[in-house]
Amino acid sequence: MRNRDFAGTPVGAVGLGCMGMSWAYAESERDDDASVALIREALDLGVTFLDTAQPYGDGHNETLVGRALAGRRDEAVLATKTGLVVESLATRKIVRNGRPEHVKASAEDSLRRLDTDVIDLYYLHRVDPDVPLADTWGAMAELVAEGKVRRLGLSEVSVAQAAEAHAIHPVAAIQSELSLWTRDAMGQPAAESAGGGAVSGAGEAGDVVGWCAANGAAFVPFSPLGRGFLTGTVTAADFEDGDFRGANPRFQEEALKANLRIVDVVKAVAERHGATPAQVAIAWTLAQGDHVIPIPGTKKQRYLRDNAAAADLDLTETDLAELDAVPAAVGGRY
């Protein structure tokens, strides 16, 4: 696999988001042993940029990743997060907590679950509106000084918040949702909702992707496959109980049908290259800059291999023009 640079360290151009192995999607498909094997195969394929977080199964996913990395820790660049707390695992209720004491305590918990001495990339999962960002970020910077964390990142922030944090301690990465149907992090507006109203919040963060390029930070797109939609395999609003997408506005029947026109373009480009729609969707994110490292998630080995191969797909200017022109998604992200 081709590599990209993360803070001076080469990593596979396509990373791996591990959330779905423990949280949010079809729970009937969860299999810890299979997930451990998948993470290890990812390393074999050169997929070395791994992403987890404490809320993903209330610690379960970190423990799972730590188990998979036993004996192979030095092969991975390992990212986890602080700032969100699971209040109820049954209802998936999550609250924000950016207090410095929580940041410190949660880092210790993550180190223990991951069975590691240091976290390569420690994100603030969400900014806590009740705690000054400078206080939260300052506590995270202390963890770097203590040798428990190597680099710091932010998730789902605005350009202004990124600049505020960067002035205190370097921002090594920003993780936000980015895909062909979610371009908020590029400062691009979304479509109207299925009910006719504009989707609030779209583009309000500014061009975060551009800010990262200008400030030497990686941009890490999560859900580059549109939560599976851009693979072309989701054609109806039919999800098992507990699957996050069942309540997601973009996956409701009316919006989903309208959004299939996006997939039609992706499929057309894929056919020209003898590639899959998933590979085209991931390659589009990679084409947004050499500092972009997408982290598609999967629980299945065949999709892991498919996603990894996207690193070697070169889209032409014509391809990119067609993909850039696809309509924005109908329906809100959450």
N, C-alpha and C positions, 0 to 999 in steps of 0.2 A: 504494500500500500504506500502511496505517496504520503510524505510527512508534512506537517505544518509546525511552525514555531510557537511554542507557548513559553514566554518569559525565558527564552534562551534554551529551552529543552525541546527537542523534536518529539512530536506526538503524531499518531495516526491522524490523517486529515479528517476522518470520520470517527467520532467517539461513540460512546454507548451510555444512554440514559437507562438507569436500572430501576426507576420508580415502578414501572408496570409489573415487575416481578413480585411486588408486595402490596400494591395500592392502586386504587382508582379504576382499573379495568377489569375484565372478566375474571372473577375470582375462581371460577371452575377450572381455569387453565393454570392456576398457580401450582408450581412444583419446585420446591427448593433445590432438590438434587439436580433437576434439569437446569435450573438457573445457574447453579454453581458451575456445571459443565459448560454452559453457554458463555459465562464470563471468562472461563479459562480458554475456550476456543477463540474468543475475541482477542485475547492476548496473542494467541498463535497467529492470528490473521493480521496483527499489527494495530488492532483497535486498542489503544493504550490509554485513552483519555476517558476515565470512568466517572460517572456522576451519580451521587446518591444524596440522601438528606434524612435527618432525624424523623420528620413527620411521615415518611413513606412507610406506613405500617407501624407507626409509633416505635421506631427503633429497629424493626424487623429487617428493613432493607440494608441498613448499615451492618448489622450482624451477618446478613447473607453475603454481602460484598467482602467483609472481612474474612469470612470462611473461604470464599473463592480465591482470595489472594494469599492464603497461607502458603508460604514457601516461594511466592512469586511477587511479593510486594514491590520489589525494586523494578519490576517491568511496567508498572502502571503510574500514571499521574492521577492521583486520587482527589476528587473534589467532594465535599459535603457542605452542609449549610447550618446556619443558626438563625434565630429570630422568629421562628414559627413553632408553636407548641400544639400538640394534639390534645384537645380538651375532652373529646369523646371519640374513641375509635369506632364505635358502633354507628354513629351518625356522621363521622368524618368531620366533626366540628374542629376547626383550627383557629387559634387566636395568635396575635402578634405579641412578641415580647422582645424588645430591644434593649432592656436594662443591662448595664454592664455586668452585673453579677450573674445574670442569666447567660450572657454570652460566654463568660468564663466557665461556668458550670456545665453548660451544654457541650463545650469543647472537650472537657474531660470525659463526658459521657460518650461522645463520638469516638474519641481515641480508644476508649475501652471496647466499644462495640466493634470498631473496625480492626481491633487488635494491631494497632500501629503506634509508633512513637511520634509520628508527625503527620499532619494533614497537608497535602501539597497545595490545595486551593480551598480556602474557607470563605464561603459566600455569606453575605447577609441576605437571607431568603426574601424578606420583605422589610421595608422601612416601617418602623413603629411610629405612628403619628404622635404618640404620647411621650416619646423620648427623643431628645435632640439627636440628629444623625451623628453629630460630632462626638457625642458621648458613646454611642454604640460603636462607631468606627474606631474611636480611640481605644476602647477595650479590646477590640479585635487586633489593633496594631500592637498592643501589649503582648498578645499571644505570639506574634511574630518575633518580638524581642526576646520572649522566653524560649524560643525554639520549638514551640508546639505546632506552629503553622508556618508554612513557607511563603504563601502568597494570599492576597485578599481579593475577593470579588463581590459584586453586587448583583442583585436579581430584580428585574422589573422596576427599574428606576428611570427617572428623567435625566436629561442632559445636565440640568442644574444640580440635581442630587449627585450625579457622578462627579461633576467638577468640585462640589463641596467636599466630598470624601477624598478626592485625589489631592487636594491641597493639604490634607492632613497626613495621608499615607497613600502610596501608589495603588491605584486600582489596576490589578493585573487582568481582570476579565469582567465582563458583564454578560449575564445570562438572561435572555428574554425570549418570549415566543417569537419565532420568525419562520414564515413559510410562504408559499405562493398565495395562500388565502389569509395570511396574517402579516401585515407589513407595518404595523404600528411603530416598531422600533426603527424603521427607516423614515419616520415622520409622515407616512402616507395615510390619508384618511380611509376609513372603511366604508362599505356600502351602507345603504339603508337596511334596516332590519326587515324581517319578513312582514311585520305589521306596518311598515311604512315610515318608521321613525329612524333618525340617524342613530348610529351606534355610539354611545357616549364614550369619551376617553380616547377615541382613535386618533393617533397622531399627536396627542398632547405631550408625549414624552420628548418629542423632537427627534432629530436624527441621531439616535444612540449608536447605530452601526458606524456612522461617520465619525462620531466623537471618539469611539474606540480606535479607529484607524489613525486619527490625528494625535492620539495620546499614548500610543504604544500598548494598548490593551487588546486582548483577544475578545471577540464577540462570539458568544456560544448560544446558538439557536436551540431551544428545546421545541419539541413537537414539529420538526421540519417536515413531517409527513401529515401534518394537519390531524393529529390524533388518529391516524390510519386512513383518513378520508382520501388523501391524495394518491393512495396506492390503487384506487379504483375498485377496491373490494367491498366498500361500504356503499350500498345502493338503496338501502331502506332503513328507516328508523326502528331497527329491531335489535335491542340489546338486552342482555340478561340483567336481572335485578342486581343492583349494586354497581353496575358499570356507570362511571362518571358521565359518559356521553348520552345516556338516556335522558338526562335533565339539561343537557347543554343546548342552548338556543340554536346553534348551527346544525345540530343533528335532528331537530324536529322536522317532521315530514315535509312541510311546505318549504322551509329553508333548505333542507337537504336536496330536494329536487331542483331548486334553483341553482344550487352550488355545483351540481353535476356538470354544468357547462365548463367549469374550471378543469375538471378531470378530463373532459373531452380533448382539450388542448394538450394537456400533459401526455395523454395516450398517443396523440398524433406525433409529438416530438419523440416519444419513446420508440414508436414504430420505425422512424427514420434511422434510429441508431441501433436497432435490434436490442434495445434495453427495456427495463421495466419502468412503469410509471414512478415507482418508489425511487429508483436510481435517478430519474430526471428531476424529481422534486428535491432530492438531497443535493444533486449537482448544481441546481439553481442557487441554493443557499451558499454553496462553496464559491460560486461565481461572484458573490457580492463583495469579495475581498480576500486577500491572502491571510488576513487575520481572523477569518471566520472558521469556527470549528463546530459543526453541527453534532448533536448528540441524539440521534434517533433511538428510540427504545424498542425492544422486542423481547419476547419470551421464547421465540422459535429460532432454531439454528438456521433454517433455510432463509429466513428473513435477515438474520445477522449477516450471512454471506452476501446476500443481495445488497444490503445497505453498504457493506464494506466496499463492494465493487464500484459503488458510485464515485469513490475517490478518483477512479481512473477514467471517468466519463467526461470528455471535453465537449461542452455545448458550444455550438457555433454562434456567431453574432445574430444570424437569422433565428436560431432557436431561442436565444435570450430575448430578442425583440418580441417574438410571439408570446413567450411566457410572461414577459413584463406587461404585456397588454391584456392579460386575462382579467376578467372583472373581479372586483373585490368580493369577499365573502358576504353572503347575506346572513344576518344573525350575529349576536354578540358572542364574545369568546367565553364568557361565563354566565 
